[in-house]
Protein backbone atom coordinates (compact mmCIF):
# COMPACT_ATOMS: atom_id res chain seq x y z
CA UNK A 1 0.00 0.00 0.00
CA UNK A 2 2.91 2.36 0.65
CA UNK A 3 4.66 1.60 -2.64
CA UNK A 4 6.06 4.69 -4.25
CA UNK A 5 3.95 6.02 -7.10
CA UNK A 6 5.67 7.24 -10.27
CA UNK A 7 5.98 11.01 -10.35
CA UNK A 8 4.90 13.10 -13.31
CA UNK A 9 7.72 13.16 -15.83
CA UNK A 10 9.28 9.92 -14.55
CA UNK A 11 11.73 8.42 -17.02
CA UNK A 12 9.99 5.91 -19.37
CA UNK A 13 10.97 2.26 -19.15
CA UNK A 14 10.43 -0.23 -21.97
CA UNK A 15 9.96 -4.00 -21.70
CA UNK A 16 10.38 -5.81 -25.02
CA UNK A 17 8.95 -9.33 -25.37
CA UNK A 18 10.29 -10.93 -28.53
CA UNK A 19 8.19 -13.57 -30.33
CA UNK A 20 5.31 -12.81 -27.96
CA UNK A 21 2.95 -15.21 -29.73
CA UNK A 22 5.10 -18.28 -28.99
CA UNK A 23 3.45 -18.81 -25.61
CA UNK A 24 -0.05 -18.98 -24.17
CA UNK A 25 -0.18 -15.23 -23.67
CA UNK A 26 -3.32 -15.13 -21.53
CA UNK A 27 -1.88 -17.74 -19.16
CA UNK A 28 1.52 -16.04 -18.96
CA UNK A 29 0.13 -12.56 -18.32
CA UNK A 30 -2.68 -13.65 -15.97
CA UNK A 31 -4.06 -10.70 -14.00
CA UNK A 32 -1.46 -8.45 -15.58
CA UNK A 33 -3.82 -8.20 -18.56
CA UNK A 34 -6.15 -6.01 -16.49
CA UNK A 35 -3.34 -4.01 -14.90
CA UNK A 36 -1.99 -3.06 -18.34
CA UNK A 37 -4.98 -0.83 -19.07
CA UNK A 38 -4.01 2.84 -19.14
CA UNK A 39 -6.51 4.02 -16.52
CA UNK A 40 -5.64 1.17 -14.10
CA UNK A 41 -1.93 1.96 -13.83
CA UNK A 42 -0.46 3.18 -10.53
CA UNK A 43 -1.32 6.80 -9.94
CA UNK A 44 -4.08 6.85 -12.56
CA UNK A 45 -7.80 7.48 -12.18
CA UNK A 46 -8.85 3.85 -11.68
CA UNK A 47 -5.62 2.57 -10.11
CA UNK A 48 -5.76 -1.15 -9.50
CA UNK A 49 -3.52 -3.54 -7.55
CA UNK A 50 -3.55 -7.29 -7.11
CA UNK A 51 -2.13 -9.52 -4.40
CA UNK A 52 0.59 -11.76 -5.84
CA UNK A 53 -0.19 -15.43 -5.23
CA UNK A 54 3.17 -16.62 -3.87
CA UNK A 55 4.69 -13.58 -2.19
CA UNK A 56 1.48 -11.95 -1.05
CA UNK A 57 2.88 -8.60 -2.20
CA UNK A 58 0.58 -5.86 -3.46
CA UNK A 59 1.40 -5.33 -7.12
CA UNK A 60 0.53 -2.73 -9.75
CA UNK A 61 1.91 -1.50 -13.06
CA UNK A 62 3.40 2.01 -13.15
CA UNK A 63 2.24 4.39 -15.86
CA UNK A 64 5.77 4.96 -17.19
CA UNK A 65 6.25 1.29 -18.21
CA UNK A 66 5.73 0.55 -21.90
CA UNK A 67 5.46 -3.03 -23.18
CA UNK A 68 6.40 -3.89 -26.76
CA UNK A 69 5.72 -7.37 -28.10
CA UNK A 70 7.09 -8.55 -31.44
CA UNK A 71 5.69 -11.34 -33.54
CA UNK A 72 6.34 -12.70 -37.01
CA UNK A 73 3.14 -12.80 -39.02
CA UNK A 74 4.38 -15.92 -40.79
CA UNK A 75 4.18 -17.69 -37.38
CA UNK A 76 0.58 -16.65 -36.80
CA UNK A 77 -0.55 -20.28 -36.54
CA UNK A 78 1.56 -20.79 -33.40
CA UNK A 79 -0.74 -18.88 -31.06
CA UNK A 80 -3.42 -16.34 -31.82
CA UNK A 81 -3.78 -13.38 -29.48
CA UNK A 82 -7.18 -13.42 -27.81
CA UNK A 83 -9.49 -10.43 -27.86
CA UNK A 84 -8.83 -9.47 -24.22
CA UNK A 85 -5.13 -9.00 -24.91
CA UNK A 86 -5.54 -7.61 -28.41
CA UNK A 87 -7.59 -4.61 -27.29
CA UNK A 88 -4.92 -3.62 -24.77
CA UNK A 89 -2.24 -3.25 -27.44
CA UNK A 90 -1.86 -1.06 -30.49
CA UNK A 91 -0.80 -3.13 -33.49
CA UNK A 92 1.73 -1.74 -35.91
CA UNK A 93 2.61 -3.63 -39.08
CA UNK A 94 6.25 -3.56 -40.17
CA UNK A 95 6.53 -4.94 -43.69
CA UNK A 96 9.73 -5.36 -45.74
CA UNK A 97 10.83 -1.90 -46.81
CA UNK A 98 13.42 -1.11 -49.48
CA UNK A 99 13.76 2.41 -48.06
CA UNK A 100 14.82 0.94 -44.72
CA UNK A 101 17.25 -1.32 -46.54
CA UNK A 102 18.79 1.71 -48.25
CA UNK A 103 19.01 3.65 -44.99
CA UNK A 104 20.63 0.76 -43.13
CA UNK A 105 23.24 0.26 -45.82
CA UNK A 106 23.90 3.96 -46.30
CA UNK A 107 24.87 4.11 -42.62
CA UNK A 108 27.86 1.88 -43.46
CA UNK A 109 28.47 3.68 -46.78
CA UNK A 110 27.07 0.92 -49.00
CA UNK A 111 24.68 1.64 -51.90
CA UNK A 112 21.75 -0.81 -51.87
CA UNK A 113 20.85 0.23 -55.43
CA UNK A 114 24.32 -0.56 -56.76
CA UNK A 115 26.23 -3.14 -54.75
CA UNK A 116 28.90 -4.54 -57.03
CA UNK A 117 26.56 -3.96 -59.97
CA UNK A 118 23.50 -5.51 -58.30
CA UNK A 119 20.39 -3.49 -57.47
CA UNK A 120 19.65 -5.09 -54.12
CA UNK A 121 16.50 -3.01 -53.59
CA UNK A 122 15.06 -4.29 -56.87
CA UNK A 123 16.04 -7.86 -56.00
CA UNK A 124 14.17 -7.69 -52.69
CA UNK A 125 11.06 -5.99 -54.05
CA UNK A 126 10.81 -8.31 -57.07
CA UNK A 127 11.11 -11.48 -55.01
CA UNK A 128 8.50 -10.20 -52.54
CA UNK A 129 6.05 -9.28 -55.30
CA UNK A 130 6.30 -12.81 -56.62
CA UNK A 131 5.94 -14.36 -53.15
CA UNK A 132 2.79 -12.31 -52.61
CA UNK A 133 1.45 -13.49 -55.98
CA UNK A 134 2.14 -17.19 -55.42
CA UNK A 135 1.67 -17.38 -51.64
CA UNK A 136 0.59 -14.35 -49.57
CA UNK A 137 1.86 -11.01 -48.32
CA UNK A 138 2.67 -12.33 -44.84
CA UNK A 139 5.56 -14.51 -46.06
CA UNK A 140 7.60 -11.84 -47.81
CA UNK A 141 11.36 -11.73 -47.28
CA UNK A 142 12.41 -9.17 -44.68
CA UNK A 143 14.95 -6.50 -45.64
CA UNK A 144 17.07 -7.54 -42.64
CA UNK A 145 18.24 -10.57 -44.62
CA UNK A 146 20.33 -8.25 -46.82
CA UNK A 147 21.39 -5.41 -44.51
CA UNK A 148 24.67 -7.17 -43.73
CA UNK A 149 25.68 -7.52 -47.39
CA UNK A 150 28.84 -5.68 -48.37
CA UNK A 151 29.66 -7.37 -51.67
CA UNK A 152 28.17 -9.43 -54.49
CA UNK A 153 29.52 -12.55 -52.75
CA UNK A 154 27.53 -11.65 -49.63
CA UNK A 155 24.33 -11.34 -51.69
CA UNK A 156 24.99 -14.72 -53.27
CA UNK A 157 25.61 -16.24 -49.85
CA UNK A 158 22.28 -14.90 -48.50
CA UNK A 159 20.40 -16.14 -51.56
CA UNK A 160 22.02 -19.59 -51.50
CA UNK A 161 21.89 -20.35 -47.79
CA UNK A 162 18.90 -18.35 -46.54
CA UNK A 163 16.43 -17.18 -49.18
CA UNK A 164 16.31 -20.24 -51.46
CA UNK A 165 15.99 -22.75 -48.55
CA UNK A 166 13.24 -20.56 -47.06
CA UNK A 167 11.35 -20.49 -50.36
CA UNK A 168 11.68 -24.27 -50.63
CA UNK A 169 10.09 -24.55 -47.18
CA UNK A 170 7.31 -22.09 -48.07
CA UNK A 171 6.32 -24.07 -51.15
CA UNK A 172 6.84 -27.54 -49.63
CA UNK A 173 9.72 -28.38 -51.98
CA UNK A 174 7.66 -27.49 -55.06
CA UNK A 175 10.70 -26.28 -56.95
CA UNK A 176 8.70 -25.09 -59.95
CA UNK A 177 7.15 -22.39 -57.72
CA UNK A 178 10.52 -21.58 -56.14
CA UNK A 179 11.88 -21.17 -59.66
CA UNK A 180 8.97 -18.92 -60.62
CA UNK A 181 9.68 -16.64 -57.64
CA UNK A 182 13.35 -16.46 -58.62
CA UNK A 183 12.56 -15.76 -62.27
CA UNK A 184 13.62 -19.22 -63.42
CA UNK A 185 10.19 -20.63 -64.23
CA UNK A 186 9.17 -22.20 -67.51
CA UNK A 187 9.65 -19.76 -70.34
CA UNK A 188 12.51 -17.90 -68.65
CA UNK A 189 15.11 -16.76 -71.18
CA UNK A 190 17.98 -17.96 -68.96
CA UNK A 191 18.60 -19.58 -65.61
CA UNK A 192 19.52 -17.14 -62.85
CA UNK A 193 19.53 -19.17 -59.64
CA UNK A 194 18.11 -22.61 -60.44
CA UNK A 195 18.72 -25.05 -63.27
CA UNK A 196 16.26 -27.68 -64.47
CA UNK A 197 17.22 -30.91 -66.20
CA UNK A 198 14.61 -33.05 -67.90
CA UNK A 199 14.57 -36.60 -66.56
CA UNK A 200 14.14 -39.44 -69.00
CA UNK A 201 11.35 -41.91 -68.15
CA UNK A 202 12.38 -45.43 -67.09
CA UNK A 203 12.32 -48.07 -69.79
CA UNK A 204 8.80 -49.08 -70.70
CA UNK A 205 7.17 -45.80 -69.62
CA UNK A 206 6.06 -43.02 -71.88
CA UNK A 207 6.59 -39.37 -70.90
CA UNK A 208 2.93 -38.77 -70.20
CA UNK A 209 2.25 -41.89 -68.09
CA UNK A 210 3.44 -40.19 -64.87
CA UNK A 211 1.76 -36.87 -65.42
CA UNK A 212 4.02 -35.23 -67.94
CA UNK A 213 7.57 -33.97 -67.94
CA UNK A 214 9.71 -34.60 -64.86
CA UNK A 215 12.47 -32.17 -63.92
CA UNK A 216 15.45 -32.30 -61.61
CA UNK A 217 16.04 -28.87 -60.06
CA UNK A 218 19.42 -27.82 -58.75
CA UNK A 219 20.91 -24.61 -57.38
CA UNK A 220 23.46 -23.10 -59.76
CA UNK A 221 27.10 -23.04 -58.75
CA UNK A 222 27.29 -19.39 -59.78
CA UNK A 223 24.31 -17.03 -59.77
CA UNK A 224 23.34 -14.69 -62.58
CA UNK A 225 22.08 -11.32 -61.28
CA UNK A 226 21.57 -9.84 -64.75
CA UNK A 227 17.84 -9.31 -64.10
CA UNK A 228 18.84 -7.00 -61.26
CA UNK A 229 21.90 -5.41 -62.86
CA UNK A 230 22.38 -1.68 -62.52
FENZI-V308727 format. One record per residue. N is the residue number from 0. RES is the residue in three letters. D_LAST is the distance of its C-alpha to the last C-alpha in Angstrom with 1 decimal. Layout:
N;RES;D_LAST
N;RES;D_LAST
This chain:
0;UNK;66.4
1;UNK;66.2
2;UNK;62.5
3;UNK;60.8
4;UNK;58.9
5;UNK;55.6
6;UNK;56.1
7;UNK;54.3
8;UNK;51.1
9;UNK;51.1
10;UNK;47.8
11;UNK;45.5
12;UNK;45.0
13;UNK;42.3
14;UNK;42.7
15;UNK;39.6
16;UNK;40.2
17;UNK;37.2
18;UNK;37.1
19;UNK;40.1
20;UNK;40.4
21;UNK;41.2
22;UNK;44.9
23;UNK;47.7
24;UNK;46.9
25;UNK;50.2
26;UNK;52.2
27;UNK;50.4
28;UNK;50.7
29;UNK;54.2
30;UNK;56.0
31;UNK;53.1
32;UNK;51.6
33;UNK;54.3
34;UNK;54.2
35;UNK;50.5
36;UNK;51.4
37;UNK;51.0
38;UNK;54.6
39;UNK;56.0
40;UNK;54.5
41;UNK;57.0
42;UNK;58.3
43;UNK;57.2
44;UNK;59.4
45;UNK;59.9
46;UNK;59.6
47;UNK;60.0
48;UNK;60.8
49;UNK;61.4
50;UNK;63.6
51;UNK;61.6
52;UNK;63.1
53;UNK;63.5
54;UNK;64.0
55;UNK;65.7
56;UNK;63.8
57;UNK;63.1
58;UNK;59.3
59;UNK;57.1
60;UNK;53.5
61;UNK;53.0
62;UNK;51.2
63;UNK;48.7
64;UNK;47.3
65;UNK;44.0
66;UNK;42.9
67;UNK;39.2
68;UNK;38.7
69;UNK;35.3
70;UNK;34.8
71;UNK;32.1
72;UNK;32.3
73;UNK;31.6
74;UNK;34.9
75;UNK;36.9
76;UNK;39.3
77;UNK;40.6
78;UNK;42.7
79;UNK;42.7
80;UNK;43.7
81;UNK;47.1
82;UNK;47.9
83;UNK;50.0
84;UNK;47.2
85;UNK;44.5
86;UNK;46.3
87;UNK;46.6
88;UNK;42.9
89;UNK;40.2
90;UNK;37.2
91;UNK;33.7
92;UNK;30.7
93;UNK;27.6
94;UNK;24.8
95;UNK;21.3
96;UNK;19.5
97;UNK;15.8
98;UNK;17.3
99;UNK;19.5
100;UNK;16.8
101;UNK;15.1
102;UNK;18.6
103;UNK;19.6
104;UNK;16.8
105;UNK;17.2
106;UNK;20.9
107;UNK;20.2
108;UNK;17.7
109;UNK;14.5
110;UNK;11.4
111;UNK;10.7
112;UNK;7.5
113;UNK;6.2
114;UNK;8.8
115;UNK;9.0
116;UNK;5.4
117;UNK;5.8
118;UNK;5.7
119;UNK;9.5
120;UNK;10.8
121;UNK;9.6
122;UNK;11.0
123;UNK;14.1
124;UNK;14.8
125;UNK;14.4
126;UNK;16.7
127;UNK;19.1
128;UNK;19.4
129;UNK;20.4
130;UNK;22.8
131;UNK;24.4
132;UNK;24.9
133;UNK;26.5
134;UNK;28.2
135;UNK;28.3
136;UNK;26.6
137;UNK;28.5
138;UNK;26.8
139;UNK;23.2
140;UNK;21.3
141;UNK;21.8
142;UNK;19.1
143;UNK;21.4
144;UNK;20.4
145;UNK;17.2
146;UNK;18.4
147;UNK;19.7
148;UNK;16.6
149;UNK;16.1
150;UNK;14.3
151;UNK;12.6
152;UNK;16.3
153;UNK;17.1
154;UNK;14.6
155;UNK;16.2
156;UNK;19.6
157;UNK;19.3
158;UNK;18.3
159;UNK;21.0
160;UNK;23.8
161;UNK;23.4
162;UNK;21.3
163;UNK;22.4
164;UNK;26.1
165;UNK;26.1
166;UNK;25.0
167;UNK;27.7
168;UNK;30.2
169;UNK;29.2
170;UNK;29.8
171;UNK;32.8
172;UNK;31.4
173;UNK;30.6
174;UNK;27.8
175;UNK;27.2
176;UNK;26.1
177;UNK;24.0
178;UNK;22.3
179;UNK;21.9
180;UNK;20.2
181;UNK;17.8
182;UNK;17.2
183;UNK;19.6
184;UNK;22.6
185;UNK;24.9
186;UNK;23.5
187;UNK;20.0
188;UNK;18.8
189;UNK;18.0
190;UNK;18.6
191;UNK;15.7
192;UNK;18.0
193;UNK;21.5
194;UNK;23.7
195;UNK;26.8
196;UNK;29.9
197;UNK;32.8
198;UNK;36.0
199;UNK;39.2
200;UNK;42.1
201;UNK;45.1
202;UNK;48.0
203;UNK;50.0
204;UNK;47.2
205;UNK;45.4
206;UNK;41.7
207;UNK;42.6
208;UNK;45.3
209;UNK;43.0
210;UNK;40.9
211;UNK;38.6
212;UNK;35.9
213;UNK;35.3
214;UNK;32.1
215;UNK;31.4
216;UNK;28.0
217;UNK;26.6
218;UNK;23.5
219;UNK;21.6
220;UNK;22.2
221;UNK;18.6
222;UNK;15.7
223;UNK;13.0
224;UNK;9.7
225;UNK;8.5
226;UNK;9.0
227;UNK;6.5
228;UNK;3.8
229;UNK;0.0
